[in-house]
Amino acid sequence: MVLRTVDVGERRARLAARHRIAPAHRAPDPVEAAKSMVCLHGTDPATVYLSAWARVDDLSVAELDDALYVERSLVKHLAMRRTVFVFPRAALPAAQAGASNRVAQAQRRSVIKDIERAELHEDGARWLDEATTKVLHALAGGREATSSELRSEIPILDASTDYGIGKSWGGKVPFAPRVMTVLSASGHVVRASNNGHWRISRPNWARTGAWLGEEIEPRSESEGLRELVEMWLRAFGPGTEADIKWWLGSTVKGVRAALADLAAVEVDLDGRTGYLLPEDVDPAPPVEPWGALLPSLDPTTMGWFERDWYLGPYKQQLFDTSGNAGPTAWWDGRIVGTWWQTDDGAVRLHMLEDAGADAEAFLSDEAARLDEWLGGVRVMPRFPSPLAKSLAAQ
């Protein structure tokens, strides 16, 4: 059987429309923007706002805050690759079953092992069960509390282990945040209201059922994986097994089972086997040339494992050694530069290649638009790229 070829041009056209970053295809609101990407990246709190800004015309901080903290139609949740994402509420059951439960199990094993290694308790599982029970009790009745407040109230949480003993950089690692990681990945608690500026994460914790008005609906792991792979293919397809496995933080076996359940269709990606949903095999229409400025860790930049078709030769400049992407400037479906801010918060464009006069003019206008939206607020990426560090040092 001859596979249909999906060339780079079509992949870029799909990206432009489905990721809502071409101006003609922007989303009507932040929830729709997140849904179009499956979820938005939330490890760096500013990324959520800047990713939504790039996809929603006339977005305000208040509009996104409302979705996160009032309507609660968007929810911060620990999921794939032990990373915080912002999910549309309807996607939480799939995320919990297909990714978060696996993260919770791994984190639980790690905490138990380290508790016993630090000789804080001979039975690490018993210690962790007692700690999580006390946290849930403290958050009963719809209460919200910070990690520091919980630690001061619950003596068992005030435990830590030493690192770098005898070294100048040594210190203590508290267990309280790790207990909250286990609870959040398990779906028992969520990051509720935020005590900081929109670009700073200082969350209150709440029990999931109290914050959402209901618990996360249970699914089997296979159901969750299938739903997540289906959503990924709809947003990011076509992609390879390696792309999906990396994005999910799952196994090849799990990905293949989900692809089989979905009857995914194989296509040729310049010699690599990619996959599309069976109802999504028709060629995508072309998109007019477009540009965009995306923040560090944006879900488009981070969406695939095999990135040459849109990243080109710029990996060393735009990704750190841990694989975290910095801010990017896009033209017609590929990365052509970056953007950064001066000490006073002014947005500046930095091109990595000559993409043409139209590209530079459009992206300069986008830089001015972002500069006006930020209003001098300086965003400090948690994981700056090598190029971002270099530009900031100028």
Contacts in CASP RR format, 6 or more apart in sequence:
PFRMAT RR
TARGET T0000
AUTHOR 0000-0000-0000
METHOD contacts of the structure
MODEL  1
MVLRTVDVGERRARLAARHRIAPAHRAPDPVEAAKSMVCLHGTDPATVYL
SAWARVDDLSVAELDDALYVERSLVKHLAMRRTVFVFPRAALPAAQAGAS
NRVAQAQRRSVIKDIERAELHEDGARWLDEATTKVLHALAGGREATSSEL
RSEIPILDASTDYGIGKSWGGKVPFAPRVMTVLSASGHVVRASNNGHWRI
SRPNWARTGAWLGEEIEPRSESEGLRELVEMWLRAFGPGTEADIKWWLGS
TVKGVRAALADLAAVEVDLDGRTGYLLPEDVDPAPPVEPWGALLPSLDPT
TMGWFERDWYLGPYKQQLFDTSGNAGPTAWWDGRIVGTWWQTDDGAVRLH
MLEDAGADAEAFLSDEAARLDEWLGGVRVMPRFPSPLAKSLAAQ
3 266 0 8 1.000
3 267 0 8 1.000
3 268 0 8 1.000
3 273 0 8 1.000
4 265 0 8 1.000
4 267 0 8 1.000
4 268 0 8 1.000
4 281 0 8 1.000
5 267 0 8 1.000
5 268 0 8 1.000
5 269 0 8 1.000
6 238 0 8 1.000
6 267 0 8 1.000
6 268 0 8 1.000
6 269 0 8 1.000
6 274 0 8 1.000
6 276 0 8 1.000
7 270 0 8 1.000
8 270 0 8 1.000
8 309 0 8 1.000
10 283 0 8 1.000
10 284 0 8 1.000
11 237 0 8 1.000
11 238 0 8 1.000
11 269 0 8 1.000
11 309 0 8 1.000
11 310 0 8 1.000
12 287 0 8 1.000
12 309 0 8 1.000
12 310 0 8 1.000
12 332 0 8 1.000
12 333 0 8 1.000
12 334 0 8 1.000
13 284 0 8 1.000
13 285 0 8 1.000
13 286 0 8 1.000
13 287 0 8 1.000
14 237 0 8 1.000
14 284 0 8 1.000
15 21 0 8 1.000
15 300 0 8 1.000
15 310 0 8 1.000
15 333 0 8 1.000
16 22 0 8 1.000
16 25 0 8 1.000
16 287 0 8 1.000
16 290 0 8 1.000
16 333 0 8 1.000
17 25 0 8 1.000
17 284 0 8 1.000
17 287 0 8 1.000
18 25 0 8 1.000
18 36 0 8 1.000
18 234 0 8 1.000
18 235 0 8 1.000
18 236 0 8 1.000
19 36 0 8 1.000
19 37 0 8 1.000
19 55 0 8 1.000
19 235 0 8 1.000
19 299 0 8 1.000
19 300 0 8 1.000
20 26 0 8 1.000
20 27 0 8 1.000
20 32 0 8 1.000
20 33 0 8 1.000
20 36 0 8 1.000
20 37 0 8 1.000
20 55 0 8 1.000
20 56 0 8 1.000
21 54 0 8 1.000
21 55 0 8 1.000
21 290 0 8 1.000
21 291 0 8 1.000
21 292 0 8 1.000
21 294 0 8 1.000
21 300 0 8 1.000
21 330 0 8 1.000
22 287 0 8 1.000
22 288 0 8 1.000
22 290 0 8 1.000
22 291 0 8 1.000
22 292 0 8 1.000
23 290 0 8 1.000
23 291 0 8 1.000
24 287 0 8 1.000
24 288 0 8 1.000
24 290 0 8 1.000
25 287 0 8 1.000
26 55 0 8 1.000
26 56 0 8 1.000
26 57 0 8 1.000
27 33 0 8 1.000
27 36 0 8 1.000
27 55 0 8 1.000
27 56 0 8 1.000
28 56 0 8 1.000
29 56 0 8 1.000
29 63 0 8 1.000
29 67 0 8 1.000
30 52 0 8 1.000
30 56 0 8 1.000
30 59 0 8 1.000
30 63 0 8 1.000
30 64 0 8 1.000
30 67 0 8 1.000
30 74 0 8 1.000
31 67 0 8 1.000
31 73 0 8 1.000
31 74 0 8 1.000
31 88 0 8 1.000
32 56 0 8 1.000
33 40 0 8 1.000
33 51 0 8 1.000
33 52 0 8 1.000
33 55 0 8 1.000
33 56 0 8 1.000
34 40 0 8 1.000
34 52 0 8 1.000
34 74 0 8 1.000
34 86 0 8 1.000
34 87 0 8 1.000
34 88 0 8 1.000
35 88 0 8 1.000
35 90 0 8 1.000
35 91 0 8 1.000
36 55 0 8 1.000
36 235 0 8 1.000
37 51 0 8 1.000
37 235 0 8 1.000
37 299 0 8 1.000
37 300 0 8 1.000
38 87 0 8 1.000
38 91 0 8 1.000
38 228 0 8 1.000
38 231 0 8 1.000
38 232 0 8 1.000
38 235 0 8 1.000
38 236 0 8 1.000
38 299 0 8 1.000
39 79 0 8 1.000
39 85 0 8 1.000
39 86 0 8 1.000
39 87 0 8 1.000
39 88 0 8 1.000
39 91 0 8 1.000
39 95 0 8 1.000
39 299 0 8 1.000
40 47 0 8 1.000
40 48 0 8 1.000
40 51 0 8 1.000
40 52 0 8 1.000
40 74 0 8 1.000
40 85 0 8 1.000
40 86 0 8 1.000
40 299 0 8 1.000
41 47 0 8 1.000
41 48 0 8 1.000
41 51 0 8 1.000
41 83 0 8 1.000
41 85 0 8 1.000
41 86 0 8 1.000
41 297 0 8 1.000
41 298 0 8 1.000
41 299 0 8 1.000
41 302 0 8 1.000
42 48 0 8 1.000
42 76 0 8 1.000
42 83 0 8 1.000
42 84 0 8 1.000
42 85 0 8 1.000
42 86 0 8 1.000
42 297 0 8 1.000
43 83 0 8 1.000
43 84 0 8 1.000
43 297 0 8 1.000
43 382 0 8 1.000
44 295 0 8 1.000
44 296 0 8 1.000
44 297 0 8 1.000
44 381 0 8 1.000
44 382 0 8 1.000
44 383 0 8 1.000
45 194 0 8 1.000
45 198 0 8 1.000
45 199 0 8 1.000
45 200 0 8 1.000
45 201 0 8 1.000
46 198 0 8 1.000
46 199 0 8 1.000
46 295 0 8 1.000
46 379 0 8 1.000
46 380 0 8 1.000
46 381 0 8 1.000
47 295 0 8 1.000
47 296 0 8 1.000
47 297 0 8 1.000
47 298 0 8 1.000
48 64 0 8 1.000
48 86 0 8 1.000
49 61 0 8 1.000
49 64 0 8 1.000
49 198 0 8 1.000
49 199 0 8 1.000
50 294 0 8 1.000
50 295 0 8 1.000
50 298 0 8 1.000
50 370 0 8 1.000
50 379 0 8 1.000
51 294 0 8 1.000
51 295 0 8 1.000
51 298 0 8 1.000
51 299 0 8 1.000
52 59 0 8 1.000
52 64 0 8 1.000
53 59 0 8 1.000
53 370 0 8 1.000
53 373 0 8 1.000
54 292 0 8 1.000
54 293 0 8 1.000
54 294 0 8 1.000
54 295 0 8 1.000
54 298 0 8 1.000
56 63 0 8 1.000
61 198 0 8 1.000
64 74 0 8 1.000
64 198 0 8 1.000
65 198 0 8 1.000
67 73 0 8 1.000
67 74 0 8 1.000
68 74 0 8 1.000
68 75 0 8 1.000
68 76 0 8 1.000
68 86 0 8 1.000
68 194 0 8 1.000
69 192 0 8 1.000
69 193 0 8 1.000
69 194 0 8 1.000
72 89 0 8 1.000
72 211 0 8 1.000
72 212 0 8 1.000
73 88 0 8 1.000
73 89 0 8 1.000
74 86 0 8 1.000
74 87 0 8 1.000
74 88 0 8 1.000
74 89 0 8 1.000
75 86 0 8 1.000
75 87 0 8 1.000
75 89 0 8 1.000
75 92 0 8 1.000
75 190 0 8 1.000
75 211 0 8 1.000
75 212 0 8 1.000
76 84 0 8 1.000
76 85 0 8 1.000
76 86 0 8 1.000
76 190 0 8 1.000
76 191 0 8 1.000
76 203 0 8 1.000
77 84 0 8 1.000
77 85 0 8 1.000
77 86 0 8 1.000
77 87 0 8 1.000
77 92 0 8 1.000
77 95 0 8 1.000
77 96 0 8 1.000
77 100 0 8 1.000
77 184 0 8 1.000
77 187 0 8 1.000
77 190 0 8 1.000
77 191 0 8 1.000
78 84 0 8 1.000
78 85 0 8 1.000
78 100 0 8 1.000
78 103 0 8 1.000
78 181 0 8 1.000
78 184 0 8 1.000
78 185 0 8 1.000
79 85 0 8 1.000
79 87 0 8 1.000
79 95 0 8 1.000
79 96 0 8 1.000
79 99 0 8 1.000
79 100 0 8 1.000
79 103 0 8 1.000
79 185 0 8 1.000
80 95 0 8 1.000
80 99 0 8 1.000
80 103 0 8 1.000
80 228 0 8 1.000
80 247 0 8 1.000
80 248 0 8 1.000
80 249 0 8 1.000
81 247 0 8 1.000
81 249 0 8 1.000
82 103 0 8 1.000
82 106 0 8 1.000
82 107 0 8 1.000
82 181 0 8 1.000
82 185 0 8 1.000
84 191 0 8 1.000
85 95 0 8 1.000
87 95 0 8 1.000
89 212 0 8 1.000
91 231 0 8 1.000
92 216 0 8 1.000
92 217 0 8 1.000
93 216 0 8 1.000
93 217 0 8 1.000
93 218 0 8 1.000
93 219 0 8 1.000
93 224 0 8 1.000
93 227 0 8 1.000
94 219 0 8 1.000
94 223 0 8 1.000
94 224 0 8 1.000
94 227 0 8 1.000
94 228 0 8 1.000
94 231 0 8 1.000
95 224 0 8 1.000
95 228 0 8 1.000
96 187 0 8 1.000
96 216 0 8 1.000
96 218 0 8 1.000
96 219 0 8 1.000
96 224 0 8 1.000
97 218 0 8 1.000
97 219 0 8 1.000
97 220 0 8 1.000
97 221 0 8 1.000
97 223 0 8 1.000
97 224 0 8 1.000
97 225 0 8 1.000
97 227 0 8 1.000
98 219 0 8 1.000
98 221 0 8 1.000
98 223 0 8 1.000
98 224 0 8 1.000
98 225 0 8 1.000
98 227 0 8 1.000
98 228 0 8 1.000
98 248 0 8 1.000
98 250 0 8 1.000
99 228 0 8 1.000
99 248 0 8 1.000
99 249 0 8 1.000
99 250 0 8 1.000
100 185 0 8 1.000
100 186 0 8 1.000
100 187 0 8 1.000
101 185 0 8 1.000
101 186 0 8 1.000
101 221 0 8 1.000
102 221 0 8 1.000
102 250 0 8 1.000
103 185 0 8 1.000
104 182 0 8 1.000
104 185 0 8 1.000
104 186 0 8 1.000
104 187 0 8 1.000
107 178 0 8 1.000
107 181 0 8 1.000
107 182 0 8 1.000
107 185 0 8 1.000
108 128 0 8 1.000
108 182 0 8 1.000
110 178 0 8 1.000
111 124 0 8 1.000
111 128 0 8 1.000
111 175 0 8 1.000
111 178 0 8 1.000
111 179 0 8 1.000
111 182 0 8 1.000
112 124 0 8 1.000
112 125 0 8 1.000
112 127 0 8 1.000
112 128 0 8 1.000
114 161 0 8 1.000
114 175 0 8 1.000
114 178 0 8 1.000
115 121 0 8 1.000
115 124 0 8 1.000
115 127 0 8 1.000
115 128 0 8 1.000
115 159 0 8 1.000
115 175 0 8 1.000
116 122 0 8 1.000
116 123 0 8 1.000
116 124 0 8 1.000
117 161 0 8 1.000
118 159 0 8 1.000
118 161 0 8 1.000
118 162 0 8 1.000
120 127 0 8 1.000
120 159 0 8 1.000
120 161 0 8 1.000
120 175 0 8 1.000
121 127 0 8 1.000
127 156 0 8 1.000
128 179 0 8 1.000
128 182 0 8 1.000
130 156 0 8 1.000
131 154 0 8 1.000
131 156 0 8 1.000
131 157 0 8 1.000
131 175 0 8 1.000
131 179 0 8 1.000
132 179 0 8 1.000
132 182 0 8 1.000
132 183 0 8 1.000
132 188 0 8 1.000
134 154 0 8 1.000
134 156 0 8 1.000
134 157 0 8 1.000
135 150 0 8 1.000
135 154 0 8 1.000
135 157 0 8 1.000
135 179 0 8 1.000
135 180 0 8 1.000
135 183 0 8 1.000
135 189 0 8 1.000
135 205 0 8 1.000
136 183 0 8 1.000
136 188 0 8 1.000
136 189 0 8 1.000
136 207 0 8 1.000
138 145 0 8 1.000
138 150 0 8 1.000
138 153 0 8 1.000
138 154 0 8 1.000
139 145 0 8 1.000
139 150 0 8 1.000
139 189 0 8 1.000
139 205 0 8 1.000
139 206 0 8 1.000
139 207 0 8 1.000
139 210 0 8 1.000
140 207 0 8 1.000
141 207 0 8 1.000
141 210 0 8 1.000
142 206 0 8 1.000
142 207 0 8 1.000
142 210 0 8 1.000
142 211 0 8 1.000
143 206 0 8 1.000
143 210 0 8 1.000
144 192 0 8 1.000
144 193 0 8 1.000
144 204 0 8 1.000
144 205 0 8 1.000
144 206 0 8 1.000
145 153 0 8 1.000
145 204 0 8 1.000
145 205 0 8 1.000
146 195 0 8 1.000
146 202 0 8 1.000
146 203 0 8 1.000
146 204 0 8 1.000
146 205 0 8 1.000
147 176 0 8 1.000
147 177 0 8 1.000
147 180 0 8 1.000
147 205 0 8 1.000
150 157 0 8 1.000
150 176 0 8 1.000
150 180 0 8 1.000
150 205 0 8 1.000
151 157 0 8 1.000
151 158 0 8 1.000
151 174 0 8 1.000
151 176 0 8 1.000
152 158 0 8 1.000
157 175 0 8 1.000
157 176 0 8 1.000
157 179 0 8 1.000
158 174 0 8 1.000
158 176 0 8 1.000
159 174 0 8 1.000
159 175 0 8 1.000
159 176 0 8 1.000
160 172 0 8 1.000
160 173 0 8 1.000
160 174 0 8 1.000
160 175 0 8 1.000
161 172 0 8 1.000
161 173 0 8 1.000
161 175 0 8 1.000
162 170 0 8 1.000
162 171 0 8 1.000
162 172 0 8 1.000
162 173 0 8 1.000
163 170 0 8 1.000
163 171 0 8 1.000
163 172 0 8 1.000
163 173 0 8 1.000
164 170 0 8 1.000
164 171 0 8 1.000
180 189 0 8 1.000
180 205 0 8 1.000
183 189 0 8 1.000
184 190 0 8 1.000
184 191 0 8 1.000
184 205 0 8 1.000
187 208 0 8 1.000
187 216 0 8 1.000
188 207 0 8 1.000
188 208 0 8 1.000
189 205 0 8 1.000
189 206 0 8 1.000
189 207 0 8 1.000
189 208 0 8 1.000
190 205 0 8 1.000
190 206 0 8 1.000
190 207 0 8 1.000
190 208 0 8 1.000
190 211 0 8 1.000
190 212 0 8 1.000
191 201 0 8 1.000
191 203 0 8 1.000
191 204 0 8 1.000
191 205 0 8 1.000
192 203 0 8 1.000
192 204 0 8 1.000
192 205 0 8 1.000
192 206 0 8 1.000
192 211 0 8 1.000
193 203 0 8 1.000
193 204 0 8 1.000
194 200 0 8 1.000
194 201 0 8 1.000
194 202 0 8 1.000
194 203 0 8 1.000
194 204 0 8 1.000
195 202 0 8 1.000
195 203 0 8 1.000
195 204 0 8 1.000
196 202 0 8 1.000
199 377 0 8 1.000
199 379 0 8 1.000
199 380 0 8 1.000
208 215 0 8 1.000
208 216 0 8 1.000
209 215 0 8 1.000
219 227 0 8 1.000
222 257 0 8 1.000
222 258 0 8 1.000
222 261 0 8 1.000
225 248 0 8 1.000
225 250 0 8 1.000
225 254 0 8 1.000
225 255 0 8 1.000
225 257 0 8 1.000
225 258 0 8 1.000
226 257 0 8 1.000
226 258 0 8 1.000
226 261 0 8 1.000
226 262 0 8 1.000
228 248 0 8 1.000
228 258 0 8 1.000
229 244 0 8 1.000
229 248 0 8 1.000
229 255 0 8 1.000
229 258 0 8 1.000
229 259 0 8 1.000
229 262 0 8 1.000
229 264 0 8 1.000
230 258 0 8 1.000
230 262 0 8 1.000
230 277 0 8 1.000
232 244 0 8 1.000
232 247 0 8 1.000
232 248 0 8 1.000
233 239 0 8 1.000
233 244 0 8 1.000
233 262 0 8 1.000
233 264 0 8 1.000
233 275 0 8 1.000
233 276 0 8 1.000
233 277 0 8 1.000
233 280 0 8 1.000
234 277 0 8 1.000
234 280 0 8 1.000
236 243 0 8 1.000
236 247 0 8 1.000
236 303 0 8 1.000
236 304 0 8 1.000
237 274 0 8 1.000
237 275 0 8 1.000
237 276 0 8 1.000
237 280 0 8 1.000
238 267 0 8 1.000
238 269 0 8 1.000
238 274 0 8 1.000
238 275 0 8 1.000
238 276 0 8 1.000
239 269 0 8 1.000
239 274 0 8 1.000
239 275 0 8 1.000
239 304 0 8 1.000
239 306 0 8 1.000
240 269 0 8 1.000
240 272 0 8 1.000
240 273 0 8 1.000
240 274 0 8 1.000
240 275 0 8 1.000
240 305 0 8 1.000
240 306 0 8 1.000
241 252 0 8 1.000
241 255 0 8 1.000
241 256 0 8 1.000
241 259 0 8 1.000
241 273 0 8 1.000
241 274 0 8 1.000
241 275 0 8 1.000
242 305 0 8 1.000
242 306 0 8 1.000
243 303 0 8 1.000
243 304 0 8 1.000
243 305 0 8 1.000
243 306 0 8 1.000
244 250 0 8 1.000
244 255 0 8 1.000
244 258 0 8 1.000
244 259 0 8 1.000
244 275 0 8 1.000
245 251 0 8 1.000
245 252 0 8 1.000
245 255 0 8 1.000
245 305 0 8 1.000
246 304 0 8 1.000
246 305 0 8 1.000
247 303 0 8 1.000
247 304 0 8 1.000
247 305 0 8 1.000
248 255 0 8 1.000
259 275 0 8 1.000
262 277 0 8 1.000
262 278 0 8 1.000
263 278 0 8 1.000
264 275 0 8 1.000
264 276 0 8 1.000
264 277 0 8 1.000
264 278 0 8 1.000
265 275 0 8 1.000
265 276 0 8 1.000
265 277 0 8 1.000
265 278 0 8 1.000
265 281 0 8 1.000
266 273 0 8 1.000
266 274 0 8 1.000
266 275 0 8 1.000
267 273 0 8 1.000
267 274 0 8 1.000
267 275 0 8 1.000
267 276 0 8 1.000
267 281 0 8 1.000
268 274 0 8 1.000
270 309 0 8 1.000
272 306 0 8 1.000
289 331 0 8 1.000
289 332 0 8 1.000
289 358 0 8 1.000
289 359 0 8 1.000
290 330 0 8 1.000
290 331 0 8 1.000
290 332 0 8 1.000
290 333 0 8 1.000
290 362 0 8 1.000
291 329 0 8 1.000
291 330 0 8 1.000
291 331 0 8 1.000
291 332 0 8 1.000
291 333 0 8 1.000
291 359 0 8 1.000
291 362 0 8 1.000
291 363 0 8 1.000
291 366 0 8 1.000
292 329 0 8 1.000
292 330 0 8 1.000
292 366 0 8 1.000
293 327 0 8 1.000
293 328 0 8 1.000
293 329 0 8 1.000
293 330 0 8 1.000
293 339 0 8 1.000
293 349 0 8 1.000
293 363 0 8 1.000
293 366 0 8 1.000
293 367 0 8 1.000
293 370 0 8 1.000
294 300 0 8 1.000
294 301 0 8 1.000
294 327 0 8 1.000
294 328 0 8 1.000
294 329 0 8 1.000
294 330 0 8 1.000
295 326 0 8 1.000
295 327 0 8 1.000
295 379 0 8 1.000
295 381 0 8 1.000
296 324 0 8 1.000
296 325 0 8 1.000
296 326 0 8 1.000
296 327 0 8 1.000
296 381 0 8 1.000
296 382 0 8 1.000
296 383 0 8 1.000
296 384 0 8 1.000
296 385 0 8 1.000
296 388 0 8 1.000
297 324 0 8 1.000
297 325 0 8 1.000
297 326 0 8 1.000
297 381 0 8 1.000
297 383 0 8 1.000
298 325 0 8 1.000
298 328 0 8 1.000
301 311 0 8 1.000
301 318 0 8 1.000
301 325 0 8 1.000
301 326 0 8 1.000
301 328 0 8 1.000
301 335 0 8 1.000
302 325 0 8 1.000
304 310 0 8 1.000
307 315 0 8 1.000
309 334 0 8 1.000
310 330 0 8 1.000
310 333 0 8 1.000
310 334 0 8 1.000
310 335 0 8 1.000
311 318 0 8 1.000
311 334 0 8 1.000
311 335 0 8 1.000
312 334 0 8 1.000
312 335 0 8 1.000
314 335 0 8 1.000
314 337 0 8 1.000
314 352 0 8 1.000
316 386 0 8 1.000
317 338 0 8 1.000
317 352 0 8 1.000
317 385 0 8 1.000
317 386 0 8 1.000
317 387 0 8 1.000
318 325 0 8 1.000
318 326 0 8 1.000
318 328 0 8 1.000
318 335 0 8 1.000
318 337 0 8 1.000
318 338 0 8 1.000
318 385 0 8 1.000
318 386 0 8 1.000
318 387 0 8 1.000
319 325 0 8 1.000
319 326 0 8 1.000
319 385 0 8 1.000
320 326 0 8 1.000
320 383 0 8 1.000
320 384 0 8 1.000
320 385 0 8 1.000
320 386 0 8 1.000
322 383 0 8 1.000
324 383 0 8 1.000
324 385 0 8 1.000
325 385 0 8 1.000
326 338 0 8 1.000
326 381 0 8 1.000
326 383 0 8 1.000
326 384 0 8 1.000
326 385 0 8 1.000
326 387 0 8 1.000
326 388 0 8 1.000
327 338 0 8 1.000
327 339 0 8 1.000
327 340 0 8 1.000
327 381 0 8 1.000
327 385 0 8 1.000
327 388 0 8 1.000
328 335 0 8 1.000
328 337 0 8 1.000
328 338 0 8 1.000
328 339 0 8 1.000
329 335 0 8 1.000
329 336 0 8 1.000
329 337 0 8 1.000
329 338 0 8 1.000
329 339 0 8 1.000
329 349 0 8 1.000
329 350 0 8 1.000
329 351 0 8 1.000
329 363 0 8 1.000
329 366 0 8 1.000
330 336 0 8 1.000
331 355 0 8 1.000
331 359 0 8 1.000
331 362 0 8 1.000
331 363 0 8 1.000
332 359 0 8 1.000
335 352 0 8 1.000
336 351 0 8 1.000
336 352 0 8 1.000
336 353 0 8 1.000
336 355 0 8 1.000
336 359 0 8 1.000
336 363 0 8 1.000
337 349 0 8 1.000
337 350 0 8 1.000
337 351 0 8 1.000
337 352 0 8 1.000
337 353 0 8 1.000
338 350 0 8 1.000
338 352 0 8 1.000
338 385 0 8 1.000
338 387 0 8 1.000
338 388 0 8 1.000
338 391 0 8 1.000
339 347 0 8 1.000
339 348 0 8 1.000
339 349 0 8 1.000
339 350 0 8 1.000
339 367 0 8 1.000
339 370 0 8 1.000
340 347 0 8 1.000
340 348 0 8 1.000
340 350 0 8 1.000
340 388 0 8 1.000
340 391 0 8 1.000
340 392 0 8 1.000
341 347 0 8 1.000
341 348 0 8 1.000
341 374 0 8 1.000
341 378 0 8 1.000
341 379 0 8 1.000
341 392 0 8 1.000
342 348 0 8 1.000
343 378 0 8 1.000
344 376 0 8 1.000
344 378 0 8 1.000
345 371 0 8 1.000
345 374 0 8 1.000
345 375 0 8 1.000
345 376 0 8 1.000
345 377 0 8 1.000
345 378 0 8 1.000
346 371 0 8 1.000
346 376 0 8 1.000
347 367 0 8 1.000
347 368 0 8 1.000
347 370 0 8 1.000
347 371 0 8 1.000
347 374 0 8 1.000
348 367 0 8 1.000
348 391 0 8 1.000
349 360 0 8 1.000
349 363 0 8 1.000
349 364 0 8 1.000
349 366 0 8 1.000
349 367 0 8 1.000
350 387 0 8 1.000
350 391 0 8 1.000
351 360 0 8 1.000
351 363 0 8 1.000
381 388 0 8 1.000
384 392 0 8 1.000
END
